[in-house]
Amino acid sequence: MERPARRDPVALAVLSLVDPNIEWVGYTHIPEAGNLRGRDEVRDWLERFLEAWEEMDVQIVEVVEADDKIAALVRLSGRGKGSGVEVKGGVDAHVWTIRDGTVVAVTMYQGTTDALRELDP
């Protein structure tokens, strides 16, 4: 039986969209991101990631569609839970692959160049 994300509405919303066998390639520049497989691994990572933040805001700057992929160009900002440090990032890309209405893969890119190249080879 799948367990829901403990309490975060963002994690619950994301998990409601993904295939149970999702392939998730996280940022390479943050701890514990790496490659994840399956809804449980993604849920666990999202919970740990979001737990580190007192506040987290994801601003969608632009959405680019190509075939079965959608790239959300996003800017993340937040305040660390323990440190209180304010963090504001540049624009990154999250590429979602959708098949039959379900997200089967997500790849997160630092910056947008590689993601936009993937959408327009």
Secondary structure, 3 states (H helix, E strand, C coil): CCCCCCCCHHHHHHHHHEEEEEEEECCCCCCCCCEEECHHHHHHHHHHHHHCEEEEEEEEEEEEEECCEEEEEEEEEEEECCCCCEEEEEEEEEEEEEECCEEEEEEEECCCHHHHHHHCC
